[in-house]
Amino acid sequence: MIRFGTALIIATVLYCSMSMSLSLSKHTMNGGGRLAFPMSIDRENEFKLQLNIAPYFGIFLIDNLELRQKFELETVVISSPRNIVSAPVLWGTSTVAIYYFNTSFRLYPYVGGGLGIKIMDWNLFSLNFAWEIPVGTLIELNENMALDVGLVIEGLMSLRSAAEKVSFTPAFFGFRYFF
């Protein structure tokens, strides 16, 4: 088992040290999506584990700076016993600006920030304003495909409360196609 782990680390280092070919330059477009399991604590201190599916489309405004439009669906997977029956579905959209750092490897670390809205069960009275801070790494697979891994800190604010919910996504996984 230790030999397999060592071989995997060596293969990853060799792969990542190969020449770069993914374009993060002005006018490059990309599409993709991510799958995540955010954990949240709401204003009543109730813990929830959710499923989040988010397709998105992005364009680079200048070299290394992407503007991304994200659409998402989120639902509760695990909740406190009293709320498990009434688990809402959260629909949302947000615009996120992301800056990618250049490296000499096939890894592109990034950090960003975004704003958007979310609605619960298509009820207009449940409109929430959302903010998010994504941090992650883009791992180049070939000249057009990349694996997207990272974490997200996200918050919701409603008209009733300035801090409705704060969630932390310890890991998300996604794929991106550049064209």
C-alpha positions as CSV (number, residue, x, y, z in Angstrom):
1,M,0.0,0.0,0.0
2,I,2.9,2.4,0.8
3,R,4.5,1.6,-2.6
4,F,1.3,2.4,-4.4
5,G,1.0,5.7,-2.6
6,T,4.6,6.6,-3.4
7,A,4.1,5.7,-7.1
8,L,1.0,7.8,-7.2
9,I,2.8,10.8,-5.8
10,I,5.7,10.4,-8.2
11,A,3.3,10.0,-11.2
12,T,1.4,13.1,-10.1
13,V,4.6,15.2,-9.8
14,L,5.8,14.0,-13.2
15,Y,2.5,14.7,-14.9
16,C,2.2,18.2,-13.3
17,S,5.7,19.1,-14.4
18,M,5.0,18.6,-18.1
19,S,4.6,21.6,-20.3
20,M,1.4,23.8,-19.9
21,S,-1.1,24.1,-22.7
22,L,-4.4,25.2,-21.0
23,S,-5.3,28.8,-22.1
24,L,-6.3,31.2,-19.4
25,S,-6.0,34.2,-21.7
26,K,-8.5,37.0,-22.7
27,H,-11.7,35.8,-24.5
28,T,-11.2,32.1,-23.7
29,M,-14.5,30.6,-22.7
30,N,-15.3,27.5,-20.7
31,G,-18.2,25.5,-19.4
32,G,-18.5,22.9,-16.7
33,G,-20.0,22.1,-13.4
34,R,-19.3,21.0,-9.9
35,L,-20.7,18.6,-7.3
36,A,-20.4,19.5,-3.6
37,F,-21.7,18.6,-0.2
38,P,-21.9,21.9,1.8
39,M,-22.3,21.9,5.5
40,S,-24.3,24.7,7.0
41,I,-25.4,26.2,10.3
42,D,-28.5,28.4,10.2
43,R,-29.5,31.2,12.6
44,E,-31.2,28.6,14.9
45,N,-27.8,26.7,15.2
46,E,-29.1,23.7,13.2
47,F,-26.6,21.7,11.3
48,K,-27.4,20.5,7.7
49,L,-25.4,18.5,5.1
50,Q,-26.6,19.3,1.6
51,L,-26.1,18.2,-2.0
52,N,-25.2,21.0,-4.4
53,I,-25.1,20.7,-8.2
54,A,-23.9,23.7,-10.1
55,P,-23.3,24.0,-13.8
56,Y,-21.6,27.2,-15.0
57,F,-20.2,29.1,-17.9
58,G,-17.2,31.5,-17.8
59,I,-15.2,33.9,-20.0
60,F,-11.8,35.4,-19.3
61,L,-12.1,39.2,-19.4
62,I,-8.3,39.6,-19.2
63,D,-5.5,37.1,-18.8
64,N,-6.0,35.0,-15.6
65,L,-9.3,36.8,-14.7
66,E,-12.5,34.9,-15.3
67,L,-16.1,36.1,-15.0
68,R,-18.4,33.0,-14.3
69,Q,-22.1,32.7,-14.3
70,K,-23.2,29.8,-12.1
71,F,-26.6,28.2,-11.7
72,E,-27.3,25.8,-8.8
73,L,-29.6,23.4,-7.2
74,E,-29.2,22.6,-3.5
75,T,-31.1,20.2,-1.2
76,V,-30.7,18.8,2.3
77,V,-29.2,15.3,2.7
78,I,-28.9,15.2,6.5
79,S,-30.7,17.5,8.9
80,S,-32.0,17.6,12.4
81,P,-34.9,15.1,13.0
82,R,-37.6,17.8,13.2
83,N,-36.7,19.3,9.8
84,I,-35.9,16.2,7.7
85,V,-39.5,16.0,6.3
86,S,-39.6,19.6,5.1
87,A,-36.2,19.8,3.4
88,P,-36.4,22.6,0.9
89,V,-34.9,22.8,-2.5
90,L,-32.8,25.9,-3.0
91,W,-32.4,27.3,-6.6
92,G,-29.9,30.0,-7.3
93,T,-27.7,31.9,-9.7
94,S,-24.6,34.0,-9.1
95,T,-21.9,35.8,-10.8
96,V,-18.3,35.1,-9.6
97,A,-15.0,36.7,-10.5
98,I,-12.0,34.4,-10.2
99,Y,-8.3,35.1,-10.5
100,Y,-5.9,32.3,-11.5
101,F,-2.2,32.3,-10.4
102,N,0.4,31.2,-12.9
103,T,2.6,28.3,-11.9
104,S,5.3,26.3,-13.7
105,F,3.1,23.1,-13.3
106,R,-0.2,22.0,-14.7
107,L,-1.9,23.3,-11.5
108,Y,-3.6,26.7,-11.4
109,P,-4.5,27.9,-7.9
110,Y,-7.3,30.5,-7.8
111,V,-9.3,32.7,-5.5
112,G,-12.5,34.5,-6.2
113,G,-15.6,36.3,-4.9
114,G,-19.2,36.4,-6.1
115,L,-22.8,37.6,-5.5
116,G,-26.1,36.1,-6.4
117,I,-29.6,35.2,-5.3
118,K,-31.3,32.0,-4.1
119,I,-34.9,31.1,-3.9
120,M,-36.4,28.2,-1.8
121,D,-39.0,26.0,-3.5
122,W,-39.7,28.7,-6.1
123,N,-41.3,30.8,-3.4
124,L,-40.6,34.5,-4.1
125,F,-41.0,35.4,-0.4
126,S,-38.0,33.2,0.3
127,L,-35.6,35.3,-1.8
128,N,-32.1,35.4,-0.3
129,F,-29.0,37.3,-1.4
130,A,-25.9,35.1,-1.5
131,W,-22.2,35.8,-1.4
132,E,-19.4,33.3,-1.9
133,I,-15.6,33.0,-1.7
134,P,-14.2,30.1,-3.7
135,V,-10.6,28.9,-3.3
136,G,-9.3,26.0,-5.3
137,T,-7.0,24.6,-7.9
138,L,-7.5,23.9,-11.6
139,I,-5.7,20.7,-12.6
140,E,-5.1,20.5,-16.3
141,L,-6.0,17.1,-17.9
142,N,-5.3,18.1,-21.5
143,E,-5.4,21.3,-23.6
144,N,-9.2,21.6,-23.3
145,M,-10.2,19.7,-20.1
146,A,-9.4,20.4,-16.4
147,L,-10.4,19.1,-13.0
148,D,-11.6,21.7,-10.6
149,V,-11.2,21.0,-6.8
150,G,-11.4,23.4,-3.9
151,L,-13.6,24.8,-1.1
152,V,-16.2,27.5,-0.8
153,I,-17.4,29.7,2.0
154,E,-20.9,31.0,1.3
155,G,-23.5,33.0,3.1
156,L,-27.1,33.8,2.7
157,M,-28.8,37.1,3.7
158,S,-32.6,37.5,3.6
159,L,-34.7,40.6,4.0
160,R,-35.5,39.4,7.6
161,S,-31.9,38.7,8.7
162,A,-28.4,39.8,7.8
163,A,-27.0,36.4,8.6
164,E,-29.6,33.8,7.6
165,K,-27.1,31.0,7.0
166,V,-23.4,30.5,6.6
167,S,-22.1,27.3,4.8
168,F,-18.7,25.8,4.3
169,T,-18.0,23.4,1.5
170,P,-15.0,21.4,2.6
171,A,-14.4,20.0,-0.9
172,F,-16.0,20.3,-4.3
173,F,-15.1,18.4,-7.5
174,G,-15.9,19.6,-11.0
175,F,-14.8,19.3,-14.6
176,R,-14.3,22.2,-17.0
177,Y,-14.0,22.3,-20.8
178,F,-12.2,25.2,-22.4
179,F,-12.9,26.4,-25.9
